[in-house]
Amino acid sequence: MIAFLLAVAAALAVALAVGSTGRRGQPTLPQLPTVLPWLAARRDRQAVDDELPAVLDLLCLAIGAGSTVSDAIRCVVTHGPAASATRIAPLLAELDSGLPLDQVLRRIPVVVGPVYQPVVAMLQTTIAHGSPVADLILRLSDEARSSRRRQLERRARQTPVLLLFPLVGCSLPALIVGAVVPLILVSV
């Protein structure tokens, strides 16, 4: 029974250490209350960075369909991923209240995150010169997706190391208590 409880504790520790998120970034496991505010901010920033390829695909689709840049941003807020949409929504409200589109675009990297700077530069080029930008956004989306894949591969390489701690700290002592100690007690 003790070995089973220790194994369950080890599995829970691994799940919390590795982390697991479901659709739209909601946690699938109950997470511990955030003790440090910077940890929550880093988690939110990571969620926004992870959503960049989806946002770019949506922008490319909207602009390719003939929407203006402001309508494409509205499409991202309406149909886009949750973390990015909630950060872009106040900027869209400022745009609706009369702030020029160029100023709203300049504020996107500040409010949403610096990873959006190349996207803003492309959108500003589109507004200023009328150049087609759908292919450039699609290429940027592919680059963001490749970068995310490399990050996930790096985390996957770290997973076996993270699994050693619960194994050595929980499962190995449970094995010793459950298998070796009874043999020693019987032989004495």
N, C-alpha and C positions, 0 to 999 in steps of 0.2 A: 504494500500500500504506500509506504514511504517513497519507494522508487518511482511509483506512478505519479505521485504528487510532485516529486522533483523533476520528472520528465515533463510534466505539464508546465511547471514553472520555467524550465529551460526553453520550451517551445514559445511561451509567452515573451520571455526575454529576447529571444531571437526575432520574433515578429516585431517587437517594439524597437529593437536596435536597427533592423533592416528597414522597417517602415513599409506601409502598404497604403496606397490610395486607390480609391475607386473612380468611377466615372465623374468627370468634372472636378476632380481634385478632392472630393469629400473622403475623409478617412473611413476605411472599412473596419478598422479596429478602434475600440475606444482608446483615445490617447490621453496620456496623463495631463493634468492641468499645466498650462504654461507657467513655469516659474520665472523664466527670464524673458523679458519682452523682446530682446534682440533675437531670440530663437523663433518667436512667432513671426517677427518681421522677415527673418531669413526664409522661413517656410512660405510666407506669402509671396516674397520676391521670386522664390524658386518656382512657385506655381505659375506666376505670370510669365516667367522665362520659358517654362515648359509648354505654355500655350501659344508661343510665338508662331510655330508653323501652322497651326490651325487658324490663327488670326490672319496670317499672310494668305493662306488659301482662300479664306472668305473675302479678303480685300481683292484678291486677284479675280475671283469669280464675279464680284459685284462690279469692279471696274471693267472687266472684260465684257460684261453684259450691257455696258453703256451707262452705268451710274456715274454721277459726279463723285468727287472725292468726299464731299460732306455726306452724300447718301451712302457711300461705301462705309464710312465711319459709323453712320447710323445703323447700318446692317450688322456691323461688328457688335455694337452695343445690344441690338435686338436679338441676334441669333448666335453670337459668338460665345466663346468659353467664359465661364462665370467670373474667374478672378480678373481677367483682362477687361471684361465688359463692365464690371463694377468700378474699375479705376478709370475707364474712359467715359463713363456716363456723365460725371460732372463736367467734363470738358465739352461734351455734346450739349449739355444744358447751357453752357457759356456761349457756344456757337449759336444756339437758338435764341439767346438773349441779345445777340447782335455783335458779338466779338468777331473780328475778322478771322477767316479760316487760317490765314498764315500764322497769326498769333496763337491760335488753338493748336496748330501743328507743332509749333515751337515748344509748347508746354507738354506735349505727350511724353518725351523722354524723361522729363522731370517728374511727372506724376506717375506714369506707368512704369518706367524703368529705362535705363540707358541702352538696353538691348534693342529698343525700338528706334534708335537714332538713324540707322541706315534706311529704315522704312520711311521715316519722316523726310529724310533728304530726297528720296525718290518721289514722294508725294508732292513735295515743294517744287521739284523739277517739273513734274507734270502740270502743276498749276501755272508756273511761270512761263514755261515754253510750249506747253501743249504736246509734249512728247509722249508716245505710248509707253506705258509703264508696266503693263500686265506681265510681259515676259520677264522683266527685271524682278518683279515681286515673286514670280514663280521660281526663278533661280535663287533668290534670297530665301524662299521657303525651303527649297531643297538643301541649301547650305545649313539652315537652322535645324532641319530634321537630321542631317548628318552629324552636326555638332551634338545634338541631343542623344543620338545613337552612341556616339563615342563616350559621352558621359555615363550612359547606362551600362556600357560595356566595362568602363572603369569601376563602377559600383559593383558589377557582377564579379569582377576579379577580386574585390575586397570581401565579398560575402563569405568565402571559406575561412578567412582569417577571423571574421566576426563570429562565425559559428564555433570556433575553437573555445572561446571564453565560456559559453554555457556548457559545452561538452566537458571541459576540464573542471569547471566550477560546480556543476550540478550532476551530470550524468555519471561521470567517473566516480565521485564519492558515493552516489546512490548504488552503483554497481558493487563497490567495495562493501558497503553496508549490507546490501541484499544478498550477495553471493559469497564473499570471502569471510565475513564475520561469523555467519552460521557454521561454516566449515570449521573455523577455529574453535568455536564454542562446543561443537560436537566432539572434536578430537581431544579437548581438554577434559 
